[in-house]
Amino acid sequence: MDILNLKAIKNDLEAYCYKMKDICGSYGTHEKYLNPEVKDQFLSEVGQTVDWIYGEGENDSYQVYSDKLTKF
C-alpha cells in the first residue's frame, strides 16, 4: 500500500508541474494574467521540481513529495 501511495503522490506532483508549465508558460491560458517576474520564478521552481523528481528525489519519501506538492 505504501508503494502505491508513493507512486500516486509522485504522479500527482509531476502532473501538477507539467500542467502549470503548460498553462502558465508561453501561449498558455493563464500566461497573459501573470506578472512576468512572478511567472518566471514560478516556472523556474516548477522546472527544478521536475528535475528533482527524476534526479535526487527519485527515491524520496511520500512525505517529501507531499510537502513539495503542498508548497505549490
PQR file of N, CA, C, O and H, with PARSE charges and radii, in Angstrom:
ATOM      1  N   MET A   1       0.826  -1.206   0.000 -0.4000 1.5000
ATOM      2  CA  MET A   1       0.000   0.000   0.000 -0.0000 2.0000
ATOM      3  C   MET A   1       0.867   1.266   0.000  0.5500 1.7000
ATOM      4  O   MET A   1       0.543   2.238  -0.683 -0.5500 1.4000
ATOM      5  N   ASP A   2       1.953   1.258   0.753 -0.4000 1.5000
ATOM      6  CA  ASP A   2       2.814   2.439   0.797 -0.0000 2.0000
ATOM      7  C   ASP A   2       3.427   2.743  -0.566  0.5500 1.7000
ATOM      8  O   ASP A   2       3.566   3.909  -0.936 -0.5500 1.4000
ATOM      9  H   ASP A   2       2.217   0.469   1.307  0.4000 1.0000
ATOM     10  N   ILE A   3       3.789   1.723  -1.301 -0.4000 1.5000
ATOM     11  CA  ILE A   3       4.374   1.925  -2.628 -0.0000 2.0000
ATOM     12  C   ILE A   3       3.346   2.552  -3.566  0.5500 1.7000
ATOM     13  O   ILE A   3       3.681   3.423  -4.368 -0.5500 1.4000
ATOM     14  H   ILE A   3       3.676   0.776  -1.001  0.4000 1.0000
ATOM     15  N   LEU A   4       2.106   2.112  -3.462 -0.4000 1.5000
ATOM     16  CA  LEU A   4       1.054   2.686  -4.310 -0.0000 2.0000
ATOM     17  C   LEU A   4       0.802   4.148  -3.962  0.5500 1.7000
ATOM     18  O   LEU A   4       0.600   4.975  -4.852 -0.5500 1.4000
ATOM     19  H   LEU A   4       1.834   1.405  -2.810  0.4000 1.0000
ATOM     20  N   ASN A   5       0.812   4.465  -2.683 -0.4000 1.5000
ATOM     21  CA  ASN A   5       0.627   5.861  -2.258 -0.0000 2.0000
ATOM     22  C   ASN A   5       1.781   6.732  -2.733  0.5500 1.7000
ATOM     23  O   ASN A   5       1.572   7.862  -3.175 -0.5500 1.4000
ATOM     24  H   ASN A   5       0.976   3.794  -1.960  0.4000 1.0000
ATOM     25  N   LEU A   6       2.998   6.205  -2.640 -0.4000 1.5000
ATOM     26  CA  LEU A   6       4.162   6.952  -3.089 -0.0000 2.0000
ATOM     27  C   LEU A   6       4.084   7.211  -4.599  0.5500 1.7000
ATOM     28  O   LEU A   6       4.343   8.324  -5.057 -0.5500 1.4000
ATOM     29  H   LEU A   6       3.167   5.287  -2.281  0.4000 1.0000
ATOM     30  N   LYS A   7       3.731   6.193  -5.355 -0.4000 1.5000
ATOM     31  CA  LYS A   7       3.600   6.372  -6.806 -0.0000 2.0000
ATOM     32  C   LYS A   7       2.515   7.382  -7.140  0.5500 1.7000
ATOM     33  O   LYS A   7       2.668   8.183  -8.062 -0.5500 1.4000
ATOM     34  H   LYS A   7       3.521   5.288  -4.983  0.4000 1.0000
ATOM     35  N   ALA A   8       1.424   7.345  -6.393 -0.4000 1.5000
ATOM     36  CA  ALA A   8       0.314   8.275  -6.640 -0.0000 2.0000
ATOM     37  C   ALA A   8       0.725   9.718  -6.366  0.5500 1.7000
ATOM     38  O   ALA A   8       0.445  10.602  -7.175 -0.5500 1.4000
ATOM     39  H   ALA A   8       1.300   6.695  -5.643  0.4000 1.0000
ATOM     40  N   ILE A   9       1.387   9.968  -5.233 -0.4000 1.5000
ATOM     41  CA  ILE A   9       1.772  11.351  -4.910 -0.0000 2.0000
ATOM     42  C   ILE A   9       2.849  11.838  -5.863  0.5500 1.7000
ATOM     43  O   ILE A   9       2.866  13.011  -6.236 -0.5500 1.4000
ATOM     44  H   ILE A   9       1.615   9.250  -4.575  0.4000 1.0000
ATOM     45  N   LYS A  10       3.750  10.942  -6.261 -0.4000 1.5000
ATOM     46  CA  LYS A  10       4.786  11.296  -7.225 -0.0000 2.0000
ATOM     47  C   LYS A  10       4.145  11.681  -8.563  0.5500 1.7000
ATOM     48  O   LYS A  10       4.540  12.663  -9.192 -0.5500 1.4000
ATOM     49  H   LYS A  10       3.736   9.989  -5.958  0.4000 1.0000
ATOM     50  N   ASN A  11       3.172  10.910  -8.979 -0.4000 1.5000
ATOM     51  CA  ASN A  11       2.453  11.203 -10.219 -0.0000 2.0000
ATOM     52  C   ASN A  11       1.669  12.508 -10.111  0.5500 1.7000
ATOM     53  O   ASN A  11       1.636  13.293 -11.059 -0.5500 1.4000
ATOM     54  H   ASN A  11       2.851  10.112  -8.468  0.4000 1.0000
ATOM     55  N   ASP A  12       1.043  12.742  -8.967 -0.4000 1.5000
ATOM     56  CA  ASP A  12       0.294  13.993  -8.762 -0.0000 2.0000
ATOM     57  C   ASP A  12       1.203  15.216  -8.869  0.5500 1.7000
ATOM     58  O   ASP A  12       0.851  16.208  -9.507 -0.5500 1.4000
ATOM     59  H   ASP A  12       1.070  12.105  -8.197  0.4000 1.0000
ATOM     60  N   LEU A  13       2.375  15.135  -8.238 -0.4000 1.5000
ATOM     61  CA  LEU A  13       3.321  16.253  -8.285 -0.0000 2.0000
ATOM     62  C   LEU A  13       3.826  16.477  -9.707  0.5500 1.7000
ATOM     63  O   LEU A  13       3.903  17.613 -10.174 -0.5500 1.4000
ATOM     64  H   LEU A  13       2.662  14.329  -7.719  0.4000 1.0000
ATOM     65  N   GLU A  14       4.163  15.407 -10.379 -0.4000 1.5000
ATOM     66  CA  GLU A  14       4.642  15.508 -11.758 -0.0000 2.0000
ATOM     67  C   GLU A  14       3.565  16.089 -12.674  0.5500 1.7000
ATOM     68  O   GLU A  14       3.845  16.974 -13.482 -0.5500 1.4000
ATOM     69  H   GLU A  14       4.100  14.484 -10.000  0.4000 1.0000
ATOM     70  N   ALA A  15       2.340  15.592 -12.547 -0.4000 1.5000
ATOM     71  CA  ALA A  15       1.228  16.072 -13.369 -0.0000 2.0000
ATOM     72  C   ALA A  15       0.957  17.552 -13.110  0.5500 1.7000
ATOM     73  O   ALA A  15       0.705  18.315 -14.043 -0.5500 1.4000
ATOM     74  H   ALA A  15       2.113  14.873 -11.891  0.4000 1.0000
ATOM     75  N   TYR A  16       1.008  17.954 -11.842 -0.4000 1.5000
ATOM     76  CA  TYR A  16       0.796  19.357 -11.488 -0.0000 2.0000
ATOM     77  C   TYR A  16       1.852  20.235 -12.166  0.5500 1.7000
ATOM     78  O   TYR A  16       1.531  21.268 -12.753 -0.5500 1.4000
ATOM     79  H   TYR A  16       1.212  17.334 -11.084  0.4000 1.0000
ATOM     80  N   CYS A  17       3.100  19.814 -12.076 -0.4000 1.5000
ATOM     81  CA  CYS A  17       4.197  20.597 -12.655 -0.0000 2.0000
ATOM     82  C   CYS A  17       4.019  20.771 -14.162  0.5500 1.7000
ATOM     83  O   CYS A  17       4.147  21.878 -14.686 -0.5500 1.4000
ATOM     84  H   CYS A  17       3.361  18.975 -11.598  0.4000 1.0000
ATOM     85  N   TYR A  18       3.724  19.682 -14.846 -0.4000 1.5000
ATOM     86  CA  TYR A  18       3.557  19.783 -16.296 -0.0000 2.0000
ATOM     87  C   TYR A  18       2.331  20.606 -16.671  0.5500 1.7000
ATOM     88  O   TYR A  18       2.349  21.321 -17.673 -0.5500 1.4000
ATOM     89  H   TYR A  18       3.620  18.783 -14.421  0.4000 1.0000
ATOM     90  N   LYS A  19       1.279  20.513 -15.886 -0.4000 1.5000
ATOM     91  CA  LYS A  19       0.085  21.316 -16.156 -0.0000 2.0000
ATOM     92  C   LYS A  19       0.396  22.799 -15.982  0.5500 1.7000
ATOM     93  O   LYS A  19      -0.017  23.624 -16.797 -0.5500 1.4000
ATOM     94  H   LYS A  19       1.265  19.932 -15.072  0.4000 1.0000
ATOM     95  N   MET A  20       1.119  23.134 -14.924 -0.4000 1.5000
ATOM     96  CA  MET A  20       1.462  24.537 -14.687 -0.0000 2.0000
ATOM     97  C   MET A  20       2.397  25.070 -15.770  0.5500 1.7000
ATOM     98  O   MET A  20       2.266  26.221 -16.188 -0.5500 1.4000
ATOM     99  H   MET A  20       1.454  22.464 -14.261  0.4000 1.0000
ATOM    100  N   LYS A  21       3.341  24.245 -16.228 -0.4000 1.5000
ATOM    101  CA  LYS A  21       4.218  24.668 -17.326 -0.0000 2.0000
ATOM    102  C   LYS A  21       3.392  24.954 -18.571  0.5500 1.7000
ATOM    103  O   LYS A  21       3.680  25.888 -19.320 -0.5500 1.4000
ATOM    104  H   LYS A  21       3.448  23.310 -15.888  0.4000 1.0000
ATOM    105  N   ASP A  22       2.366  24.146 -18.784 -0.4000 1.5000
ATOM    106  CA  ASP A  22       1.523  24.303 -19.960 -0.0000 2.0000
ATOM    107  C   ASP A  22       0.650  25.551 -19.877  0.5500 1.7000
ATOM    108  O   ASP A  22       0.601  26.331 -20.828 -0.5500 1.4000
ATOM    109  H   ASP A  22       2.131  23.387 -18.176  0.4000 1.0000
ATOM    110  N   ILE A  23      -0.033  25.748 -18.764 -0.4000 1.5000
ATOM    111  CA  ILE A  23      -0.983  26.872 -18.698 -0.0000 2.0000
ATOM    112  C   ILE A  23      -0.337  28.208 -18.343  0.5500 1.7000
ATOM    113  O   ILE A  23      -0.903  29.262 -18.635 -0.5500 1.4000
ATOM    114  H   ILE A  23       0.006  25.115 -17.992  0.4000 1.0000
ATOM    115  N   CYS A  24       0.846  28.179 -17.715 -0.4000 1.5000
ATOM    116  CA  CYS A  24       1.494  29.432 -17.325 -0.0000 2.0000
ATOM    117  C   CYS A  24       2.620  29.836 -18.266  0.5500 1.7000
ATOM    118  O   CYS A  24       3.065  30.983 -18.242 -0.5500 1.4000
ATOM    119  H   CYS A  24       1.306  27.323 -17.478  0.4000 1.0000
ATOM    120  N   GLY A  25       3.076  28.924 -19.076 -0.4000 1.5000
ATOM    121  CA  GLY A  25       4.176  29.209 -19.993 -0.0000 2.0000
ATOM    122  C   GLY A  25       3.710  29.998 -21.204  0.5500 1.7000
ATOM    123  O   GLY A  25       2.557  30.420 -21.288 -0.5500 1.4000
ATOM    124  H   GLY A  25       2.715  27.992 -19.096  0.4000 1.0000
ATOM    125  N   SER A  26       4.618  30.183 -22.125 -0.4000 1.5000
ATOM    126  CA  SER A  26       4.294  30.921 -23.346 -0.0000 2.0000
ATOM    127  C   SER A  26       3.093  30.308 -24.044  0.5500 1.7000
ATOM    128  O   SER A  26       3.031  29.097 -24.254 -0.5500 1.4000
ATOM    129  H   SER A  26       5.555  29.839 -22.056  0.4000 1.0000
ATOM    130  N   TYR A  27       2.162  31.138 -24.393 -0.4000 1.5000
ATOM    131  CA  TYR A  27       0.930  30.762 -25.087 -0.0000 2.0000
ATOM    132  C   TYR A  27      -0.037  29.962 -24.218  0.5500 1.7000
ATOM    133  O   TYR A  27      -1.023  29.428 -24.726 -0.5500 1.4000
ATOM    134  H   TYR A  27       2.212  32.122 -24.223  0.4000 1.0000
ATOM    135  N   GLY A  28       0.230  29.873 -22.928 -0.4000 1.5000
ATOM    136  CA  GLY A  28      -0.686  29.179 -22.027 -0.0000 2.0000
ATOM    137  C   GLY A  28      -1.898  30.047 -21.722  0.5500 1.7000
ATOM    138  O   GLY A  28      -1.861  31.263 -21.914 -0.5500 1.4000
ATOM    139  H   GLY A  28       1.031  30.307 -22.516  0.4000 1.0000
ATOM    140  N   THR A  29      -2.953  29.436 -21.256 -0.4000 1.5000
ATOM    141  CA  THR A  29      -4.198  30.158 -20.996 -0.0000 2.0000
ATOM    142  C   THR A  29      -4.088  31.171 -19.859  0.5500 1.7000
ATOM    143  O   THR A  29      -4.860  32.129 -19.817 -0.5500 1.4000
ATOM    144  H   THR A  29      -2.983  28.449 -21.099  0.4000 1.0000
ATOM    145  N   HIS A  30      -3.145  30.979 -18.938 -0.4000 1.5000
ATOM    146  CA  HIS A  30      -3.000  31.899 -17.810 -0.0000 2.0000
ATOM    147  C   HIS A  30      -1.834  32.868 -17.976  0.5500 1.7000
ATOM    148  O   HIS A  30      -1.675  33.794 -17.181 -0.5500 1.4000
ATOM    149  H   HIS A  30      -2.518  30.201 -18.972  0.4000 1.0000
ATOM    150  N   GLU A  31      -1.031  32.659 -18.992 -0.4000 1.5000
ATOM    151  CA  GLU A  31       0.198  33.423 -19.176 -0.0000 2.0000
ATOM    152  C   GLU A  31      -0.047  34.925 -19.203  0.5500 1.7000
ATOM    153  O   GLU A  31       0.725  35.685 -18.619 -0.5500 1.4000
ATOM    154  H   GLU A  31      -1.160  31.907 -19.638  0.4000 1.0000
ATOM    155  N   LYS A  32      -1.096  35.360 -19.864 -0.4000 1.5000
ATOM    156  CA  LYS A  32      -1.349  36.800 -20.004 -0.0000 2.0000
ATOM    157  C   LYS A  32      -1.817  37.454 -18.703  0.5500 1.7000
ATOM    158  O   LYS A  32      -1.831  38.682 -18.608 -0.5500 1.4000
ATOM    159  H   LYS A  32      -1.723  34.743 -20.339  0.4000 1.0000
ATOM    160  N   TYR A  33      -2.197  36.670 -17.713 -0.4000 1.5000
ATOM    161  CA  TYR A  33      -2.674  37.214 -16.446 -0.0000 2.0000
ATOM    162  C   TYR A  33      -1.591  37.290 -15.377  0.5500 1.7000
ATOM    163  O   TYR A  33      -1.833  37.798 -14.282 -0.5500 1.4000
ATOM    164  H   TYR A  33      -2.186  35.673 -17.790  0.4000 1.0000
ATOM    165  N   LEU A  34      -0.405  36.790 -15.687 -0.4000 1.5000
ATOM    166  CA  LEU A  34       0.647  36.691 -14.685 -0.0000 2.0000
ATOM    167  C   LEU A  34       1.689  37.787 -14.837  0.5500 1.7000
ATOM    168  O   LEU A  34       2.068  38.157 -15.948 -0.5500 1.4000
ATOM    169  H   LEU A  34      -0.209  36.377 -16.576  0.4000 1.0000
ATOM    170  N   ASN A  35       2.140  38.293 -13.711 -0.4000 1.5000
ATOM    171  CA  ASN A  35       3.261  39.213 -13.685 -0.0000 2.0000
ATOM    172  C   ASN A  35       4.474  38.437 -14.196  0.5500 1.7000
ATOM    173  O   ASN A  35       4.767  37.355 -13.687 -0.5500 1.4000
ATOM    174  H   ASN A  35       1.832  37.992 -12.808  0.4000 1.0000
ATOM    175  N   PRO A  36       5.188  38.974 -15.199 -0.5600 1.5000
ATOM    176  CA  PRO A  36       6.312  38.226 -15.782  0.2800 2.0000
ATOM    177  C   PRO A  36       7.363  37.784 -14.765  0.5500 1.7000
ATOM    178  O   PRO A  36       7.907  36.686 -14.886 -0.5500 1.4000
ATOM    179  N   GLU A  37       7.655  38.611 -13.773 -0.4000 1.5000
ATOM    180  CA  GLU A  37       8.652  38.237 -12.768 -0.0000 2.0000
ATOM    181  C   GLU A  37       8.159  37.071 -11.914  0.5500 1.7000
ATOM    182  O   GLU A  37       8.911  36.139 -11.630 -0.5500 1.4000
ATOM    183  H   GLU A  37       7.213  39.502 -13.675  0.4000 1.0000
ATOM    184  N   VAL A  38       6.918  37.128 -11.518 -0.4000 1.5000
ATOM    185  CA  VAL A  38       6.334  36.056 -10.708 -0.0000 2.0000
ATOM    186  C   VAL A  38       6.241  34.775 -11.536  0.5500 1.7000
ATOM    187  O   VAL A  38       6.547  33.685 -11.053 -0.5500 1.4000
ATOM    188  H   VAL A  38       6.307  37.885 -11.750  0.4000 1.0000
ATOM    189  N   LYS A  39       5.820  34.922 -12.776 -0.4000 1.5000
ATOM    190  CA  LYS A  39       5.690  33.772 -13.670 -0.0000 2.0000
ATOM    191  C   LYS A  39       7.032  33.088 -13.875  0.5500 1.7000
ATOM    192  O   LYS A  39       7.132  31.865 -13.781 -0.5500 1.4000
ATOM    193  H   LYS A  39       5.571  35.808 -13.169  0.4000 1.0000
ATOM    194  N   ASP A  40       8.062  33.877 -14.155 -0.4000 1.5000
ATOM    195  CA  ASP A  40       9.382  33.305 -14.398 -0.0000 2.0000
ATOM    196  C   ASP A  40       9.909  32.562 -13.174  0.5500 1.7000
ATOM    197  O   ASP A  40      10.470  31.473 -13.303 -0.5500 1.4000
ATOM    198  H   ASP A  40       7.981  34.871 -14.231  0.4000 1.0000
ATOM    199  N   GLN A  41       9.734  33.137 -11.998 -0.4000 1.5000
ATOM    200  CA  GLN A  41      10.178  32.491 -10.760 -0.0000 2.0000
ATOM    201  C   GLN A  41       9.399  31.198 -10.524  0.5500 1.7000
ATOM    202  O   GLN A  41       9.982  30.171 -10.179 -0.5500 1.4000
ATOM    203  H   GLN A  41       9.278  34.021 -11.894  0.4000 1.0000
ATOM    204  N   PHE A  42       8.095  31.253 -10.709 -0.4000 1.5000
ATOM    205  CA  PHE A  42       7.245  30.077 -10.507 -0.0000 2.0000
ATOM    206  C   PHE A  42       7.623  28.958 -11.476  0.5500 1.7000
ATOM    207  O   PHE A  42       7.781  27.807 -11.070 -0.5500 1.4000
ATOM    208  H   PHE A  42       7.621  32.088 -10.989  0.4000 1.0000
ATOM    209  N   LEU A  43       7.766  29.297 -12.749 -0.4000 1.5000
ATOM    210  CA  LEU A  43       8.118  28.286 -13.740 -0.0000 2.0000
ATOM    211  C   LEU A  43       9.520  27.721 -13.501  0.5500 1.7000
ATOM    212  O   LEU A  43       9.782  26.558 -13.810 -0.5500 1.4000
ATOM    213  H   LEU A  43       7.637  30.232 -13.079  0.4000 1.0000
ATOM    214  N   SER A  44      10.400  28.526 -12.964 -0.4000 1.5000
ATOM    215  CA  SER A  44      11.727  28.037 -12.596 -0.0000 2.0000
ATOM    216  C   SER A  44      11.619  26.995 -11.487  0.5500 1.7000
ATOM    217  O   SER A  44      12.260  25.946 -11.549 -0.5500 1.4000
ATOM    218  H   SER A  44      10.187  29.470 -12.714  0.4000 1.0000
ATOM    219  N   GLU A  45      10.799  27.290 -10.465 -0.4000 1.5000
ATOM    220  CA  GLU A  45      10.593  26.337  -9.373 -0.0000 2.0000
ATOM    221  C   GLU A  45       9.941  25.052  -9.878  0.5500 1.7000
ATOM    222  O   GLU A  45      10.299  23.955  -9.450 -0.5500 1.4000
ATOM    223  H   GLU A  45      10.278  28.142 -10.415  0.4000 1.0000
ATOM    224  N   VAL A  46       8.993  25.197 -10.781 -0.4000 1.5000
ATOM    225  CA  VAL A  46       8.335  24.026 -11.365 -0.0000 2.0000
ATOM    226  C   VAL A  46       9.357  23.182 -12.121  0.5500 1.7000
ATOM    227  O   VAL A  46       9.377  21.960 -11.975 -0.5500 1.4000
ATOM    228  H   VAL A  46       8.703  26.088 -11.129  0.4000 1.0000
ATOM    229  N   GLY A  47      10.194  23.813 -12.918 -0.4000 1.5000
ATOM    230  CA  GLY A  47      11.218  23.099 -13.669 -0.0000 2.0000
ATOM    231  C   GLY A  47      12.216  22.399 -12.758  0.5500 1.7000
ATOM    232  O   GLY A  47      12.617  21.264 -13.019 -0.5500 1.4000
ATOM    233  H   GLY A  47      10.178  24.805 -13.036  0.4000 1.0000
ATOM    234  N   GLN A  48      12.613  23.076 -11.692 -0.4000 1.5000
ATOM    235  CA  GLN A  48      13.536  22.476 -10.727 -0.0000 2.0000
ATOM    236  C   GLN A  48      12.899  21.265 -10.050  0.5500 1.7000
ATOM    237  O   GLN A  48      13.575  20.276  -9.767 -0.5500 1.4000
ATOM    238  H   GLN A  48      12.287  23.997 -11.480  0.4000 1.0000
ATOM    239  N   THR A  49      11.609  21.348  -9.796 -0.4000 1.5000
ATOM    240  CA  THR A  49      10.899  20.227  -9.160 -0.0000 2.0000
ATOM    241  C   THR A  49      10.845  19.033 -10.096  0.5500 1.7000
ATOM    242  O   THR A  49      11.044  17.899  -9.660 -0.5500 1.4000
ATOM    243  H   THR A  49      11.060  22.152 -10.026  0.4000 1.0000
ATOM    244  N   VAL A  50      10.580  19.266 -11.372 -0.4000 1.5000
ATOM    245  CA  VAL A  50      10.568  18.160 -12.339 -0.0000 2.0000
ATOM    246  C   VAL A  50      11.950  17.516 -12.396  0.5500 1.7000
ATOM    247  O   VAL A  50      12.068  16.290 -12.391 -0.5500 1.4000
ATOM    248  H   VAL A  50      10.419  20.187 -11.726  0.4000 1.0000
ATOM    249  N   ASP A  51      12.996  18.340 -12.450 -0.4000 1.5000
ATOM    250  CA  ASP A  51      14.357  17.798 -12.458 -0.0000 2.0000
ATOM    251  C   ASP A  51      14.622  16.987 -11.185  0.5500 1.7000
ATOM    252  O   ASP A  51      15.238  15.923 -11.240 -0.5500 1.4000
ATOM    253  H   ASP A  51      12.900  19.336 -12.454  0.4000 1.0000
ATOM    254  N   TRP A  52      14.164  17.487 -10.061 -0.4000 1.5000
ATOM    255  CA  TRP A  52      14.336  16.800  -8.778 -0.0000 2.0000
ATOM    256  C   TRP A  52      13.626  15.443  -8.788  0.5500 1.7000
ATOM    257  O   TRP A  52      14.175  14.455  -8.300 -0.5500 1.4000
ATOM    258  H   TRP A  52      13.663  18.351 -10.017  0.4000 1.0000
ATOM    259  N   ILE A  53      12.415  15.393  -9.338 -0.4000 1.5000
ATOM    260  CA  ILE A  53      11.651  14.141  -9.373 -0.0000 2.0000
ATOM    261  C   ILE A  53      12.466  13.048 -10.060  0.5500 1.7000
ATOM    262  O   ILE A  53      12.503  11.909  -9.595 -0.5500 1.4000
ATOM    263  H   ILE A  53      11.970  16.196  -9.734  0.4000 1.0000
ATOM    264  N   TYR A  54      13.116  13.399 -11.163 -0.4000 1.5000
ATOM    265  CA  TYR A  54      13.865  12.404 -11.937 -0.0000 2.0000
ATOM    266  C   TYR A  54      15.313  12.269 -11.491  0.5500 1.7000
ATOM    267  O   TYR A  54      16.046  11.425 -12.007 -0.5500 1.4000
ATOM    268  H   TYR A  54      13.086  14.324 -11.540  0.4000 1.0000
ATOM    269  N   GLY A  55      15.728  13.089 -10.543 -0.4000 1.5000
ATOM    270  CA  GLY A  55      17.105  13.041 -10.055 -0.0000 2.0000
ATOM    271  C   GLY A  55      17.151  12.653  -8.596  0.5500 1.7000
ATOM    272  O   GLY A  55      16.864  11.516  -8.222 -0.5500 1.4000
ATOM    273  H   GLY A  55      15.132  13.774 -10.124  0.4000 1.0000
ATOM    274  N   GLU A  56      17.519  13.628  -7.777 -0.4000 1.5000
ATOM    275  CA  GLU A  56      17.697  13.407  -6.340 -0.0000 2.0000
ATOM    276  C   GLU A  56      16.453  12.855  -5.653  0.5500 1.7000
ATOM    277  O   GLU A  56      16.563  12.051  -4.727 -0.5500 1.4000
ATOM    278  H   GLU A  56      17.752  14.552  -8.081  0.4000 1.0000
ATOM    279  N   GLY A  57      15.294  13.270  -6.087 -0.4000 1.5000
ATOM    280  CA  GLY A  57      14.062  12.904  -5.404 -0.0000 2.0000
ATOM    281  C   GLY A  57      13.460  11.584  -5.827  0.5500 1.7000
ATOM    282  O   GLY A  57      12.417  11.179  -5.313 -0.5500 1.4000
ATOM    283  H   GLY A  57      15.204  13.924  -6.839  0.4000 1.0000
ATOM    284  N   GLU A  58      14.104  10.913  -6.754 -0.4000 1.5000
ATOM    285  CA  GLU A  58      13.524   9.690  -7.302 -0.0000 2.0000
ATOM    286  C   GLU A  58      13.171   8.660  -6.233  0.5500 1.7000
ATOM    287  O   GLU A  58      12.190   7.930  -6.371 -0.5500 1.4000
ATOM    288  H   GLU A  58      14.952  11.241  -7.172  0.4000 1.0000
ATOM    289  N   ASN A  59      13.961   8.602  -5.181 -0.4000 1.5000
ATOM    290  CA  ASN A  59      13.719   7.609  -4.127 -0.0000 2.0000
ATOM    291  C   ASN A  59      13.331   8.241  -2.806  0.5500 1.7000
ATOM    292  O   ASN A  59      13.487   7.624  -1.752 -0.5500 1.4000
ATOM    293  H   ASN A  59      14.758   9.195  -5.069  0.4000 1.0000
ATOM    294  N   ASP A  60      12.826   9.466  -2.849 -0.4000 1.5000
ATOM    295  CA  ASP A  60      12.445  10.145  -1.616 -0.0000 2.0000
ATOM    296  C   ASP A  60      11.137   9.604  -1.056  0.5500 1.7000
ATOM    297  O   ASP A  60      10.466   8.791  -1.692 -0.5500 1.4000
ATOM    298  H   ASP A  60      12.699   9.968  -3.705  0.4000 1.0000
ATOM    299  N   SER A  61      10.787  10.055   0.118 -0.4000 1.5000
ATOM    300  CA  SER A  61       9.615   9.534   0.835 -0.0000 2.0000
ATOM    301  C   SER A  61       8.315  10.211   0.387  0.5500 1.7000
ATOM    302  O   SER A  61       8.315  11.256  -0.265 -0.5500 1.4000
ATOM    303  H   SER A  61      11.331  10.716   0.635  0.4000 1.0000
ATOM    304  N   TYR A  62       7.233   9.577   0.761 -0.4000 1.5000
ATOM    305  CA  TYR A  62       5.900  10.114   0.495 -0.0000 2.0000
ATOM    306  C   TYR A  62       5.778  11.518   1.078  0.5500 1.7000
ATOM    307  O   TYR A  62       5.253  12.420   0.425 -0.5500 1.4000
ATOM    308  H   TYR A  62       7.233   8.729   1.290  0.4000 1.0000
ATOM    309  N   GLN A  63       6.261  11.704   2.298 -0.4000 1.5000
ATOM    310  CA  GLN A  63       6.116  12.991   2.986 -0.0000 2.0000
ATOM    311  C   GLN A  63       6.828  14.110   2.238  0.5500 1.7000
ATOM    312  O   GLN A  63       6.312  15.224   2.153 -0.5500 1.4000
ATOM    313  H   GLN A  63       6.687  10.971   2.828  0.4000 1.0000
ATOM    314  N   VAL A  64       7.998  13.827   1.699 -0.4000 1.5000
ATOM    315  CA  VAL A  64       8.741  14.835   0.943 -0.0000 2.0000
ATOM    316  C   VAL A  64       7.956  15.260  -0.294  0.5500 1.7000
ATOM    317  O   VAL A  64       7.849  16.448  -0.597 -0.5500 1.4000
ATOM    318  H   VAL A  64       8.418  12.922   1.768  0.4000 1.0000
ATOM    319  N   TYR A  65       7.409  14.279  -1.000 -0.4000 1.5000
ATOM    320  CA  TYR A  65       6.602  14.584  -2.179 -0.0000 2.0000
ATOM    321  C   TYR A  65       5.354  15.383  -1.796  0.5500 1.7000
ATOM    322  O   TYR A  65       4.991  16.354  -2.460 -0.5500 1.4000
ATOM    323  H   TYR A  65       7.495  13.313  -0.754  0.4000 1.0000
ATOM    324  N   SER A  66       4.722  14.964  -0.736 -0.4000 1.5000
ATOM    325  CA  SER A  66       3.514  15.649  -0.263 -0.0000 2.0000
ATOM    326  C   SER A  66       3.831  17.103   0.108  0.5500 1.7000
ATOM    327  O   SER A  66       3.077  18.017  -0.222 -0.5500 1.4000
ATOM    328  H   SER A  66       5.017  14.175  -0.196  0.4000 1.0000
ATOM    329  N   ASP A  67       4.948  17.297   0.793 -0.4000 1.5000
ATOM    330  CA  ASP A  67       5.344  18.665   1.190 -0.0000 2.0000
ATOM    331  C   ASP A  67       5.594  19.541  -0.042  0.5500 1.7000
ATOM    332  O   ASP A  67       5.194  20.705  -0.061 -0.5500 1.4000
ATOM    333  H   ASP A  67       5.561  16.554   1.061  0.4000 1.0000
ATOM    334  N   LYS A  68       6.244  18.997  -1.061 -0.4000 1.5000
ATOM    335  CA  LYS A  68       6.512  19.770  -2.265 -0.0000 2.0000
ATOM    336  C   LYS A  68       5.207  20.125  -2.991  0.5500 1.7000
ATOM    337  O   LYS A  68       5.048  21.241  -3.485 -0.5500 1.4000
ATOM    338  H   LYS A  68       6.569  18.051  -1.045  0.4000 1.0000
ATOM    339  N   LEU A  69       4.296  19.180  -3.048 -0.4000 1.5000
ATOM    340  CA  LEU A  69       3.016  19.454  -3.706 -0.0000 2.0000
ATOM    341  C   LEU A  69       2.224  20.488  -2.923  0.5500 1.7000
ATOM    342  O   LEU A  69       1.610  21.375  -3.516 -0.5500 1.4000
ATOM    343  H   LEU A  69       4.426  18.273  -2.647  0.4000 1.0000
ATOM    344  N   THR A  70       2.228  20.388  -1.611 -0.4000 1.5000
ATOM    345  CA  THR A  70       1.518  21.353  -0.762 -0.0000 2.0000
ATOM    346  C   THR A  70       2.108  22.740  -0.901  0.5500 1.7000
ATOM    347  O   THR A  70       1.380  23.732  -0.864 -0.5500 1.4000
ATOM    348  H   THR A  70       2.726  19.667  -1.128  0.4000 1.0000
ATOM    349  N   LYS A  71       3.445  22.821  -1.062 -0.4000 1.5000
ATOM    350  CA  LYS A  71       4.114  24.115  -1.208 -0.0000 2.0000
ATOM    351  C   LYS A  71       3.569  24.875  -2.414  0.5500 1.7000
ATOM    352  O   LYS A  71       3.412  26.095  -2.368 -0.5500 1.4000
ATOM    353  H   LYS A  71       4.036  22.015  -1.092  0.4000 1.0000
ATOM    354  N   PHE A  72       3.286  24.158  -3.480 -0.4000 1.5000
ATOM    355  CA  PHE A  72       2.746  24.815  -4.670 -0.0000 2.0000
ATOM    356  C   PHE A  72       1.316  25.233  -4.441  0.5500 1.7000
ATOM    357  O   PHE A  72       0.689  25.804  -5.333 -0.5500 1.4000
ATOM    358  H   PHE A  72       3.414  23.167  -3.517  0.4000 1.0000
TER
END
